[in-house]
Amino acid sequence: MQLSEDELARAAEDAHAVIEQAKVASVYVFGGGINEDVKSVPVSAAGEVTSGTYSGTNMTCRFAVLELPTRRDAKEWARKIAVACRCSQELREFMHDPAT
C-alpha cells in the first residue's frame, strides 16, 4: 500500500464505513489488529516463555471477522473492504469447534 497521508485518511474513513455497514447488516463479529507498541511473548510447545518473535512472523495487518451465510456473500464483503482500504485482502474461513 503506497498512499499519501490524505489518501490514507480517506481509505481509513471508507474502511470504517464498510465496517459500519457490516454492523448494521448484523454480520460483523469482531475485528482488530496487532498492537505493535507491545512486545510479543513467544511460548514454545514445551511451555517455555521467551522474548522476541518467531522468525517469519509478520502480523502487522488488521482483520475483520464477519459471519456470513454463503461463500458468495463473503467474497462480496471482502471486495467491499478491499475497495475501501485500497489494498488486497485475503478471505479465510474459520473452522467451528466440533465439540460445541
N, CA and C atoms as an extended XYZ file, in Angstrom:
300
Properties=species:S:1:pos:R:3:atomname:S:1:resname:S:1:resid:I:1 pbc="F F F"
N         0.837       -1.171        0.000 N   MET     1
C         0.000        0.000        0.000 CA  MET     1
C         0.883        1.237        0.000 C   MET     1
N         0.759        2.048       -1.010 N   GLN     2
C         1.514        3.285       -1.053 CA  GLN     2
C         0.536        4.428       -1.283 C   GLN     2
N         0.113        5.035       -0.182 N   LEU     3
C        -0.854        6.124       -0.243 CA  LEU     3
C        -0.285        7.350        0.436 C   LEU     3
N        -0.673        8.514       -0.079 N   SER     4
C        -0.282        9.755        0.596 CA  SER     4
C        -1.043        9.821        1.919 C   SER     4
N        -0.672       10.763        2.764 N   GLU     5
C        -1.373       10.911        4.048 CA  GLU     5
C        -2.857       11.186        3.838 C   GLU     5
N        -3.172       12.032        2.855 N   ASP     6
C        -4.577       12.335        2.563 CA  ASP     6
C        -5.310       11.105        2.063 C   ASP     6
N        -4.680       10.356        1.146 N   GLU     7
C        -5.303        9.136        0.619 CA  GLU     7
C        -5.486        8.097        1.720 C   GLU     7
N        -4.506        7.997        2.604 N   LEU     8
C        -4.592        7.053        3.714 CA  LEU     8
C        -5.747        7.417        4.640 C   LEU     8
N        -5.917        8.694        4.903 N   ALA     9
C        -7.023        9.147        5.759 CA  ALA     9
C        -8.370        8.823        5.114 C   ALA     9
N        -8.477        9.043        3.800 N   ARG    10
C        -9.727        8.727        3.099 CA  ARG    10
C        -9.975        7.220        3.085 C   ARG    10
N        -8.923        6.440        2.897 N   ALA    11
C        -9.065        4.977        2.905 CA  ALA    11
C        -9.530        4.504        4.282 C   ALA    11
N        -8.995        5.088        5.336 N   ALA    12
C        -9.411        4.711        6.698 CA  ALA    12
C       -10.879        5.048        6.915 C   ALA    12
N       -11.308        6.221        6.459 N   GLU    13
C       -12.721        6.602        6.583 CA  GLU    13
C       -13.612        5.632        5.822 C   GLU    13
N       -13.212        5.295        4.595 N   ASP    14
C       -14.001        4.383        3.771 CA  ASP    14
C       -14.048        2.987        4.388 C   ASP    14
N       -12.923        2.531        4.931 N   ALA    15
C       -12.880        1.215        5.560 CA  ALA    15
C       -13.779        1.181        6.792 C   ALA    15
N       -13.747        2.240        7.589 N   HIS    16
C       -14.622        2.301        8.763 CA  HIS    16
C       -16.087        2.306        8.339 C   HIS    16
N       -16.379        2.965        7.227 N   ALA    17
C       -17.761        3.000        6.732 CA  ALA    17
C       -18.243        1.605        6.344 C   ALA    17
N       -17.381        0.809        5.717 N   VAL    18
C       -17.759       -0.559        5.347 CA  VAL    18
C       -17.993       -1.394        6.603 C   VAL    18
N       -17.158       -1.229        7.601 N   ILE    19
C       -17.346       -1.969        8.855 CA  ILE    19
C       -18.659       -1.549        9.508 C   ILE    19
N       -18.992       -0.281        9.451 N   GLU    20
C       -20.284        0.177        9.984 CA  GLU    20
C       -21.435       -0.470        9.218 C   GLU    20
N       -21.284       -0.604        7.891 N   GLN    21
C       -22.307       -1.287        7.086 CA  GLN    21
C       -22.470       -2.739        7.542 C   GLN    21
N       -21.344       -3.389        7.832 N   ALA    22
C       -21.385       -4.777        8.297 CA  ALA    22
C       -22.089       -4.875        9.650 C   ALA    22
N       -21.862       -3.890       10.510 N   LYS    23
C       -22.536       -3.878       11.813 CA  LYS    23
C       -24.035       -3.697       11.641 C   LYS    23
N       -24.420       -2.765       10.789 N   VAL    24
C       -25.844       -2.517       10.534 CA  VAL    24
C       -26.498       -3.770        9.939 C   VAL    24
N       -25.762       -4.489        9.097 N   ALA    25
C       -26.275       -5.719        8.483 CA  ALA    25
C       -26.229       -6.909        9.440 C   ALA    25
N       -25.718       -6.692       10.648 N   SER    26
C       -25.608       -7.732       11.688 CA  SER    26
C       -24.752       -8.922       11.263 C   SER    26
N       -23.695       -8.653       10.475 N   VAL    27
C       -22.766       -9.720       10.081 CA  VAL    27
C       -21.391       -9.543       10.715 C   VAL    27
N       -21.147       -8.387       11.341 N   TYR    28
C       -19.860       -8.110       11.980 CA  TYR    28
C       -19.765       -8.886       13.289 C   TYR    28
N       -18.642       -9.621       13.482 N   VAL    29
C       -18.403      -10.350       14.721 CA  VAL    29
C       -17.383       -9.587       15.559 C   VAL    29
N       -16.190       -9.383       15.020 N   PHE    30
C       -15.177       -8.562       15.668 CA  PHE    30
C       -14.058       -8.285       14.688 C   PHE    30
N       -13.169       -7.385       15.052 N   GLY    31
C       -12.030       -7.057       14.218 CA  GLY    31
C       -10.947       -6.446       15.069 C   GLY    31
N        -9.812       -6.244       14.476 N   GLY    32
C        -8.722       -5.643       15.225 CA  GLY    32
C        -7.412       -5.740       14.484 C   GLY    32
N        -6.363       -5.674       15.253 N   GLY    33
C        -5.025       -5.749       14.713 CA  GLY    33
C        -4.047       -5.957       15.849 C   GLY    33
N        -2.800       -6.005       15.519 N   ILE    34
C        -1.751       -6.240       16.497 CA  ILE    34
C        -1.239       -4.899       17.021 C   ILE    34
N        -1.138       -4.764       18.325 N   ASN    35
C        -0.578       -3.562       18.935 CA  ASN    35
C         0.947       -3.683       18.867 C   ASN    35
N         1.529       -3.014       17.906 N   GLU    36
C         2.973       -3.089       17.685 CA  GLU    36
C         3.777       -2.394       18.792 C   GLU    36
N         3.116       -1.641       19.666 N   ASP    37
C         3.804       -0.969       20.771 CA  ASP    37
C         4.078       -1.911       21.940 C   ASP    37
N         3.475       -3.087       21.915 N   VAL    38
C         3.651       -4.070       22.986 CA  VAL    38
C         4.450       -5.248       22.430 C   VAL    38
N         5.533       -5.611       23.102 N   LYS    39
C         6.389       -6.701       22.634 CA  LYS    39
C         5.652       -8.032       22.687 C   LYS    39
N         5.924       -8.867       21.708 N   SER    40
C         5.322      -10.196       21.690 CA  SER    40
C         6.006      -11.088       22.727 C   SER    40
N         5.336      -12.145       23.105 N   VAL    41
C         5.866      -13.097       24.074 CA  VAL    41
C         5.705      -14.493       23.486 C   VAL    41
N         6.765      -15.026       22.859 N   PRO    42
C         6.682      -16.376       22.318 CA  PRO    42
C         6.623      -17.414       23.434 C   PRO    42
N         5.775      -18.409       23.242 N   VAL    43
C         5.664      -19.521       24.177 CA  VAL    43
C         5.807      -20.797       23.358 C   VAL    43
N         6.819      -21.601       23.667 N   SER    44
C         7.096      -22.806       22.895 CA  SER    44
C         6.077      -23.900       23.194 C   SER    44
N         6.073      -24.935       22.369 N   ALA    45
C         5.182      -26.081       22.585 CA  ALA    45
C         5.491      -26.781       23.904 C   ALA    45
N         6.712      -26.602       24.408 N   ALA    46
C         7.091      -27.192       25.699 CA  ALA    46
C         6.696      -26.286       26.867 C   ALA    46
N         6.126      -25.111       26.559 N   GLY    47
C         5.692      -24.195       27.600 CA  GLY    47
C         6.732      -23.175       28.013 C   GLY    47
N         7.878      -23.132       27.323 N   GLU    48
C         8.926      -22.173       27.655 CA  GLU    48
C         8.554      -20.787       27.146 C   GLU    48
N         8.571      -19.813       28.039 N   VAL    49
C         8.259      -18.428       27.690 CA  VAL    49
C         9.570      -17.707       27.417 C   VAL    49
N         9.682      -17.066       26.257 N   THR    50
C        10.900      -16.354       25.871 CA  THR    50
C        10.537      -14.922       25.478 C   THR    50
N        11.487      -14.223       24.894 N   SER    51
C        11.211      -12.877       24.399 CA  SER    51
C        11.553      -12.825       22.922 C   SER    51
N        11.100      -11.795       22.253 N   GLY    52
C        11.333      -11.659       20.828 CA  GLY    52
C        10.169      -12.192       20.035 C   GLY    52
N        10.409      -12.514       18.774 N   THR    53
C         9.376      -13.074       17.922 CA  THR    53
C         9.924      -14.308       17.221 C   THR    53
N         9.044      -15.147       16.752 N   TYR    54
C         9.465      -16.287       15.957 CA  TYR    54
C         9.843      -15.795       14.566 C   TYR    54
N        10.872      -16.376       13.968 N   SER    55
C        11.291      -15.949       12.635 CA  SER    55
C        10.157      -16.198       11.650 C   SER    55
N        10.011      -15.278       10.727 N   GLY    56
C         8.969      -15.399        9.718 CA  GLY    56
C         7.615      -14.867       10.155 C   GLY    56
N         7.508      -14.388       11.380 N   THR    57
C         6.232      -13.865       11.861 CA  THR    57
C         6.018      -12.455       11.324 C   THR    57
N         4.872      -12.230       10.704 N   ASN    58
C         4.524      -10.901       10.213 CA  ASN    58
C         3.045      -10.685       10.499 C   ASN    58
N         2.750       -9.986       11.567 N   MET    59
C         1.361       -9.782       11.966 CA  MET    59
C         1.016       -8.301       12.022 C   MET    59
N         1.463       -7.540       11.037 N   THR    60
C         1.196       -6.105       11.066 CA  THR    60
C        -0.133       -5.757       10.412 C   THR    60
N        -0.883       -6.749       10.002 N   CYS    61
C        -2.149       -6.491        9.329 CA  CYS    61
C        -3.291       -6.295       10.322 C   CYS    61
N        -4.404       -5.865        9.808 N   ARG    62
C        -5.642       -5.781       10.580 CA  ARG    62
C        -6.583       -6.818       10.002 C   ARG    62
N        -7.623       -7.135       10.744 N   PHE    63
C        -8.555       -8.146       10.264 CA  PHE    63
C        -9.967       -7.814       10.716 C   PHE    63
N       -10.915       -8.404       10.025 N   ALA    64
C       -12.320       -8.304       10.408 CA  ALA    64
C       -12.914       -9.697       10.272 C   ALA    64
N       -13.731      -10.063       11.241 N   VAL    65
C       -14.416      -11.349       11.219 CA  VAL    65
C       -15.899      -11.062       11.023 C   VAL    65
N       -16.435      -11.611        9.948 N   LEU    66
C       -17.850      -11.465        9.640 CA  LEU    66
C       -18.483      -12.850        9.618 C   LEU    66
N       -19.710      -12.946       10.051 N   GLU    67
C       -20.439      -14.215        9.974 CA  GLU    67
C       -21.443      -14.083        8.842 C   GLU    67
N       -21.212      -14.857        7.791 N   LEU    68
C       -21.996      -14.727        6.569 CA  LEU    68
C       -22.573      -16.081        6.158 C   LEU    68
N       -23.729      -16.061        5.504 N   PRO    69
C       -24.389      -17.325        5.180 CA  PRO    69
C       -23.748      -18.115        4.045 C   PRO    69
N       -23.065      -17.430        3.123 N   THR    70
C       -22.501      -18.142        1.964 CA  THR    70
C       -21.108      -17.622        1.630 C   THR    70
N       -20.374      -18.436        0.913 N   ARG    71
C       -19.045      -18.043        0.421 CA  ARG    71
C       -19.192      -16.848       -0.530 C   ARG    71
N       -20.248      -16.850       -1.296 N   ARG    72
C       -20.505      -15.747       -2.231 CA  ARG    72
C       -20.655      -14.422       -1.471 C   ARG    72
N       -21.407      -14.445       -0.369 N   ASP    73
C       -21.544      -13.248        0.465 CA  ASP    73
C       -20.191      -12.823        1.027 C   ASP    73
N       -19.394      -13.796        1.446 N   ALA    74
C       -18.066      -13.500        1.995 CA  ALA    74
C       -17.192      -12.812        0.949 C   ALA    74
N       -17.248      -13.289       -0.275 N   LYS    75
C       -16.460      -12.674       -1.350 CA  LYS    75
C       -16.914      -11.234       -1.601 C   LYS    75
N       -18.214      -10.996       -1.526 N   GLU    76
C       -18.725       -9.640       -1.754 CA  GLU    76
C       -18.270       -8.686       -0.648 C   GLU    76
N       -18.330       -9.116        0.611 N   TRP    77
C       -17.855       -8.261        1.702 CA  TRP    77
C       -16.347       -8.045        1.600 C   TRP    77
N       -15.590       -9.070        1.234 N   ALA    78
C       -14.140       -8.915        1.057 CA  ALA    78
C       -13.850       -7.912       -0.060 C   ALA    78
N       -14.656       -7.951       -1.115 N   ARG    79
C       -14.500       -6.997       -2.218 CA  ARG    79
C       -14.752       -5.570       -1.726 C   ARG    79
N       -15.816       -5.379       -0.948 N   LYS    80
C       -16.132       -4.045       -0.409 CA  LYS    80
C       -14.982       -3.526        0.456 C   LYS    80
N       -14.443       -4.403        1.299 N   ILE    81
C       -13.350       -3.996        2.188 CA  ILE    81
C       -12.100       -3.661        1.389 C   ILE    81
N       -11.778       -4.480        0.377 N   ALA    82
C       -10.587       -4.237       -0.449 CA  ALA    82
C       -10.679       -2.895       -1.167 C   ALA    82
N       -11.853       -2.596       -1.719 N   VAL    83
C       -12.039       -1.326       -2.423 CA  VAL    83
C       -11.908       -0.165       -1.442 C   VAL    83
N       -12.531       -0.294       -0.275 N   ALA    84
C       -12.471        0.781        0.716 CA  ALA    84
C       -11.050        1.009        1.223 C   ALA    84
N       -10.335       -0.083        1.490 N   CYS    85
C        -8.971        0.012        2.031 CA  CYS    85
C        -7.934        0.360        0.971 C   CYS    85
N        -8.317        0.151       -0.293 N   ARG    86
C        -7.387        0.351       -1.404 CA  ARG    86
C        -6.195       -0.589       -1.322 C   ARG    86
N        -6.468       -1.806       -0.829 N   CYS    87
C        -5.408       -2.818       -0.778 CA  CYS    87
C        -6.039       -4.210       -0.882 C   CYS    87
N        -5.239       -5.130       -1.332 N   SER    88
C        -5.697       -6.503       -1.492 CA  SER    88
C        -6.084       -7.099       -0.152 C   SER    88
N        -7.002       -8.026       -0.193 N   GLN    89
C        -7.472       -8.708        1.003 CA  GLN    89
C        -7.305      -10.209        0.811 C   GLN    89
N        -7.274      -10.918        1.901 N   GLU    90
C        -7.248      -12.375        1.845 CA  GLU    90
C        -8.462      -12.873        2.605 C   GLU    90
N        -9.287      -13.634        1.942 N   LEU    91
C       -10.504      -14.170        2.532 CA  LEU    91
C       -10.194      -15.542        3.111 C   LEU    91
N       -10.518      -15.728        4.378 N   ARG    92
C       -10.306      -17.000        5.073 CA  ARG    92
C       -11.591      -17.423        5.742 C   ARG    92
N       -11.720      -18.715        5.996 N   GLU    93
C       -12.904      -19.236        6.668 CA  GLU    93
C       -12.506      -19.900        7.971 C   GLU    93
N       -13.206      -19.558        9.050 N   PHE    94
C       -12.972      -20.201       10.339 CA  PHE    94
C       -13.581      -21.594       10.347 C   PHE    94
N       -12.908      -22.495       11.013 N   MET    95
C       -13.489      -23.809       11.277 CA  MET    95
C       -14.152      -23.726       12.632 C   MET    95
N       -15.365      -24.218       12.735 N   HIS    96
C       -16.060      -24.209       14.008 CA  HIS    96
C       -15.579      -25.383       14.852 C   HIS    96
N       -15.566      -25.197       16.150 N   ASP    97
C       -15.156      -26.239       17.098 CA  ASP    97
C       -16.199      -27.353       17.062 C   ASP    97
N       -15.813      -28.564       16.674 N   PRO    98
C       -16.787      -29.651       16.586 CA  PRO    98
C       -17.364      -30.057       17.952 C   PRO    98
N       -16.727      -29.649       19.036 N   ALA    99
C       -17.204      -30.002       20.380 CA  ALA    99
C       -18.336      -29.103       20.837 C   ALA    99
N       -18.592      -28.017       20.091 N   THR   100
C       -19.648      -27.099       20.535 CA  THR   100
C       -20.882      -27.247       19.694 C   THR   100
